[in-house]
Structures are given as structure tokens and as C-alpha cells.
């Protein structure tokens, strides 16, 4: 599809006047989706989707438009030509943008990451047998995702990758659940079967009567999926340089008061997995690796070129929204088979849910425990706990109360499919906290 993208761009660029700049992007997928309920196939199909976006820049003004396209050259050229003419009318009605970012003229790139996926025709026989005997509900998504960015000044970027994910819940007869997700780029049947088997073991524990524990501070293990939910909060008024400049970031204490987190905590942007394009919507290429918080110390923030223009902070080519695109949390030395023993007495949280800032400037997050969460006594799981609200700060979770980090990590994929399959996800270990505040 990269050649098709080039054909459309060449046609549109030929229509421009000398005062116009066009920045185009295309996204598409060729994916298999299987919807599963009660460990039975309920819906399956192949989705081929294609969309195209145009940003017209002229006289310090900019307007944009996105549309699905057909993949038929004559039809798409006619559609996009009409859109371009509409943008020319629209741009006369908007004010000048004082911080407008003009596309770059150099640094073209192409990345094509070939995975090892289950052939579409073999998916059912590879996925279904290990599920039998349980009530599993979930969504399988697998296949090729691709995107490109190009501008009329001569820059072109192309990225494609092959990934899979099975986002699922196992459900007891009493409607208690274990939620998990198996994802990656290279399929391994044994790893998959072991993963489902591990979820089944948790489900057996969920058959026990849940106990209600009192609000308070507990020694707590948070599994990688829960850690990923907390890391996602760093994209919402966290690592953004614009948020710091506007004084509404949760990391203000780290910037202004030199507050540090635990030396056990490291966070970086890492594009080496090949699951996310390094270029942003402007065609700017981020570093393959950008250290953000290193051993508890704030080293870098996410800085877009627009923020550079507005605040004079050198850009590292973050996305326009300055959110994390490919985060990775550093590993520690806590072994998986030592987690329960190290907790001794406390709680084991597999998932968190409904996270929000309760005090963003104080770095305080609230949310709920969810799914397979357990009370641990003398190094053994006693019973599942009833859902609890938590309220604690990142300065405790990743700072003063961080006891240790696991030696293993898990890919927690972005399984969103609202406008199409999303790229990437978070690579996160589990964390053990000396104290974690369960409040209600």
C-alpha cells in the first residue's frame, strides 16, 4: 500500500499552487477479528480499511480533513481533489496560527516489520482448544496495520507492522472475572496455552467467597496490567512539556522542587519493538530511545515542535498531544515465584479500573481494584477481595513506597479498535509497594 499512498500524493501535490503546502497521511489495516463468547465463536471476519487525511497550509493558516477511501485510484483521486478544493475555501475563513508548524523537507524513512502470525484460516483451531471447559469472552485481532505521512516539500515516511492480541475475560458461574490479554508480534503456541492456563488457575481462586477488607494501607503487588493503567496517566497532564509550562502537570514537584521518585523506577520511550512508528503526524522522527525518568530522576519530558515554538524548549518530536507513544518501564530483580512470599501479608492486584486524577498537581490518582484481586496471608492467596477504591500518589507508588520491581515484563497492548486497530502498547513489569492506600 505504500506505492498506492505515493500515487495519491503525487496526484494531489501536482494540483497545488506555489503558496500551498500539503501534509498528507494514510492509515489502513488488513485484520482478522474473532468475537468469542462462552468459549464459542460468535462472529468472525476480515476487515480491510483505509483512510486518508489532508492538512492544507497557506499564509500561516492551516485546515485539515479526513475521509475513508476505497483503494480504487480513479475514485479516490476524484474524492480527494474535491476535499482539497473544500479546504481551499475553508482556509480563507480561519485566523493565522502564531505557532504553526511547517512540515520538514528531509529525513524520509521506511519501516516494514514482518511478524509471525497465525494464518487467518488456522486461527480457530489454534485458539479454541485450550479455552474449552471455561466461560471465556473476548476479542481476537490479528493482521497488518500500516500508516504513512508525506508532504509536498518532499518528505515521505512509511510504517507497517504485523501484530496480534487476544483481549479476554474468564467468567465464573457467579459472574466473577479474570481479565487478561495475550499479545505480540511472533506467535508461540506453547506460550499462549500456558498463558490461558495461568488465567484458569486465577479463575479457580475466584470461585472462593470474596472477603471485604477494611480501608487502610496494605503491602501490595500490582501486576503489569495495573502498572500499565497507572503509566497511561503520565500521558494526561504528566510527561507533557506544555502541561508543565501551563502549571497543570502531575510532575511539577519533580520539575520545580527537584522531588525524585524511587531509584527502582525508570521510564523511557522505546520504539525499538517495531510496534509503533517513530514519526508523528507532522512527519518528525522521534529518537529511537528517549529516557524520561531515570532511576527516579526526571531527565526529559515530551516536547512537540509546537511547544518549542511557544515556549522555546527544544523539541524531541513528540506527538502534538505530547502523550506517551511507546513507553517502557525498567525491570528490577523480583522473581515471579517470589511475589507471594515477598508480599507475606497484603493484597495482590491483577487489574485496576476507572483511573483519574484526584489531585493532579499533587500527583494523586484514584481508581478501583478490578477482576482478579486477592488477599494474601503468610505468603498464600486466601481469597478474592471485594472491589475497593484506591487513592494514592505517583510519589508513593513509584517513589517512597516502591519496594521492588519484577525481573519480567509484559506487553499490555493498546487494543482500541474504534477507528481501527491501534498501534503499540506499554511494556511494564509488576511492582511491589510497602504501602498502598485502599480508601473505600
N, C-alpha and C positions, 0 to 999 in steps of 0.2 A: 504493500500500500504506500510505501514511501515514494515510489515513482508516480503514483496517482496524485499524491499530495504535490509533488513537483509540477505536474502538468497543470493542476488548478492554479497554483501560484504563478506560474509563467503567464497564463492567460490573464489573470487579474492584474498583475504588475504591468502588463502591456497597455492597460486601459488608463493608467494614472497620468495626471498632469505633473509638471515639474515641481509644483508646490505640495504635492501629496505624498505621504508615506503610508504604506500599508503594512500592518503586522498581523500575520495570519497564524492560525493554529488548527490542528485537526486531531481528533481523538476517535478511536474505534476499538472494537473487540470482536473476537470470534470465540464464543464461550458456550460451554455446555452447563446447563442448570438442571439439577435434580432436586425436587422437593420431596422430603421424606416425612411421614407421619406414622407413628406406631410401628416403626421399622419396616414400613412398606412404601413402595414407590407411589406417590400421588400425582406427580406431574414431572415431565421431563421434556427437554427441547434444546435446540441450538439457537443461540441469538447472535446475529451479525448486525452490528450497529455502527453508525458512522455520523459524526457531527463536525461542523466546521465553524470557526469563529473568525471575525474580521475586526480589526481595530484601525480606524482611519485617523491619521494625524495630519493636521494642516493649520498653519498660522497660530501655533501654540494652543490649539484646541484638539480634543480627541473625543470620538464616539465609537461605540462598538456594537456588534450584533452577532448572535449565534443562531445556527439552524442545523437541523438534521439534513443530511444529503443522501443521495441514492446510490452512489458508486457508478452511475452512468454518466460519462463525461459530458455529453451534449446537454443533458438535462441539468446537471449540476452547474455547468458554466453559465447557463441561462439564469438559473436561480441566483447564483452569487453575483452576477452582473446587476441584476435588479436590486439586490441588497446594497451593493456598492453605490448605486445611484440614490437609494434612500438615505444612506449615510451621508452623502454629499449635501442633501437637503437638511438633515438633522444637525450637521456640524455648524451650520450658519446660525443656529439658534442657541448654542451653548457658549458660556463665557470662556475666556482664556484660563488655562490651568497654570498657576505660577510654579508648580513643582512637576511639570510634565516630564516624563522620562522618555527620551528618544531611543529608538532601537539602536543596537550596536551594528557595526558594519563588518565585523570579522568574527573569527572563532566559530567555525562550523563544526558539527560533531555528528557522529552516528554510533549508536549502541544497539546491538541486537543480541539479547540474552536467550539462548535456547535452553529450555528446561527438559526434564524427562517426565512427561505427564502420562497418565493412563490414556490410551486411545479411547475416544468417545464411545466406541462400540463395546469396550470391555469394562466400562466404569461400574455397571451394576453388579457384575459377577465379582469384581474386586472389592467393592464397598460393602455389599449387603450381608454376606455370611456371618461376619463377626458381630453384627448388630442383633442377630436373632436371639430371642429369649428376653429381650428388654423392650421397653417403650422408648424408642429414640425418635425425636423430631428434629429436623434440621434441614440445612440447605447446602448442597454441593455446588461449587462453582469452579470451573477449570477451563483453561484455554489461553489464548493470546490476547494481550492488551497492548495498544500502541498509541503513540502521540507524536506530534511534530510541531515545531514553531519555525516560521520563516518570515523575513521582512524584505521589502522592496529595495533595501540597501545592499543586499547580497548575502545575508546570513541565513543559514538553514541548520536546524537541529532535528534529529530523528531518534526516537527511543521505542523499543519494543521488548516485551518480556513475556514469558510463559509461567503462570503460577496456578496453584490450586488451593482450595480451602473447603473444609467441611465444618461448618458452624452448627453446633448441635446441643441439644439438651437430652439427658436421660431422665425419665419421669417415673416416680414410684406410684403405686396404686392410690396413695393418699395425696398425690399431686405435689410431692416434694421433688426437687430437681437438682441435678448436677449439670452444670453448663461448662462446655469446653470447645476448643477449636483446634483442628489438626490442619496445618497449612505448610506450604513451602513451594519449592521450585523443582525438586527432584523426588519422585515418588519412591517410597520404600515400603513394601507391603508388610514386612515384619514390624517395622516401627509403627505403622498405622494400627495393626492388630494389637500390639502391646499398649498403644495409647488408649484405644477403646476399652481394653481390658482393665486398665488403670481407672478409667471413669466408672466402669461397672463396680469395682471394689468400693469406690466412694459411694456409689448408689446403695450398696448393701448397708453401709453405715447410716445412710439417710432413712433406712427403714426403722431405726430406733426412734422412740419418742423424743421430740425436741425438748430441751430444757431452757428455762428462762434464767438468764444470769443478770445480776444486779449491775446497774451503771457503775462505771469506775475505770480505773486504769489496769490494763492487763498486758502481760507479756504476750506478744502477738507475732505470728508469722503471717505475712501477706504473700500469696503466691504470685507468679509472674503476671497473670491476667489482672489482678488487683493493682499491682505496681504500674502496669501499663495505663490503667484508668487514671492514676494519680499523675503520671508523666504527661498524659494528654492535657492536664490542667495548665502545664507550662506553656501551652500554645494559646492560652486565653488570659492575656494580661500577665505573662510570665517572662519568657525569653525575648519578647519583642522590644527592640530599642525604642521604637516610637512610644510604647507604653511606659517605658522608663522615663523618657523625656517628658511625657504628659503626666507623670507622677501618679499613675494608676496601676503600677505593676506590683505583683507579689514579691518581686526580688529587690524592691527599693532598699531594704535593710542591707542586702549584700552590696549594693552599689554605694549607698550613701553612708552607711555605718560600718562598712567592712565586716559585716557579720559573715561567718563561714558555716558551712554545713560540715557533716562528718567527713573525715579523710577516707572513709569507706565508700563515699558516694562520688561517682564520676558519670557525667552525661555528655554525650557528643552527638553531632550529626555525622552519620556514616553512610555514604552512598555506595560503598564497595559491594554490597549484597546484589546489586543489579536489579533491584525490585522497584526503584523509583528513579525517574530522570533527574539528572543534576541541573538541567536548565529549568528556569522558571517561565512564566507566561511572556516575559519580555525577551526571552532567548539568552538570558545571562546565566553563566555557568558557575555554580557554587563549588567551593573546594570539595574534593572527594571526602575529606575528613575535617571537621571543624570542632575543636574542643570547646565546650561551653562551660561546664563546671568540672574542674579537675581536682580530685581529692578534696572536695568541699569548698574550693575557691572559685569564684566567678571569674572566668577568663575571657569569654566572648559572649556577645548577645547576637540575635538575629537582626541584621541590618539590611533593609531594602535600599535600592538606589533612590527611591522617592524620599526615604528618611534621610539619606545622605544629603540630598538637595535641601531638605527642610531644616535639618539640624547640624549639618556639617560633620557628621560621623561617617567615617569611611565605610562603604558598603562591603558586605561579603556575599552579595547577590542572593539574599533571602527572597522568599516569595513576597508578593505585595502585602499580604496579611501578616508576614513575619511569624508564621507558625512553624512548628517542627514538621519536617517532611520525612526524615529517616532517622529517628532517634535510636540511640543505643546506650543502655546503662551498663557501666563497667561491672565485671564479675568480682566475686570475693572468694572465700575459701570454705564456706559452709556446705558440707556434703549433703546430698538429698537424704541419705539414710540416717543422718544425724539430726534432722529437723525436729522431730517429735521429742527426742531425748533432750535437745537443747532448749526447747520450749519448757519442758518439765511440767509446769502448771500454767495454763494460759489458754489462748484461743488460736485456732488455725483458720485463716480466711482465704477461701479459694477465689471469691469474686466480690467486687464492690459495685455499687449501683447508684444512680441519681446524684452524681457528684456535682458540687457547686462551691463557689467561694462563699463562705460565711463572713469573712473579713479579708478581702483581697490584699489590702495594704499590710495587714498583719500576716499574710501567707496562710490564712486559716481556711481549711477545706472541711465541708460537711458532706455526708452521704449515708448510704445504707449498706450493711452487710447483705449478701445475697447468695442463694443457692447453697453449695456445699461448704458450710462454715461450722466448725466443731469446737467443742470444749475439750481441752487436753488436761489430763491429771496424771501425775507421776510418769510422764512420757508416753502415755497411751491416749488414744481418742476415746472419750467416754460416750459422747452423744452429740448430735447436731444441736446448735443453739437456735433459738428464735431470732428473727431478724432484729438487728439493733442499729440505731443511728450512731454514727461516729462524728466527732468534731475535734480536729487536731490540726497543727500547723506543719507546713513543709519543713520548718526549722526544727521540729521534733522528729518528724517521720524520717527525713533524710539528714538530720543533724544530731541533736543531743541524745535522742533515744535510739538511734540506729546501732544495733548490736553487731550485726554481721550481714553479709550478702552471700547468696549461694554461688557455688562454683559452676553452675549451669544456667543457661538462659533459654528462653522460649520466644519464638516469633509469635507475636499477637497481631494478626493481620487486620488491616482495615477492610472489613467485609461489606462495607456500604455498596449498594447497587442501585441507588435511587435514580441517578442519571447514567448508570453504567457501572461496571466493576471499578473499584478504586485501586490505585497503586499502593504497594508497600504496607507498612505496619511498624510496630515497635519491637525491638529486641530487648527483652527485660529478664533479669533474674528475679528470684524471690528475695524478700528481706525479712529479717528478724528484728523486732523492736523490743527494747526493755519495757516500755510502757506505751500503750495506745489507748486513747480516751474513747470509750463507749459511753454514750451520754443518755440514751433513752431506749 
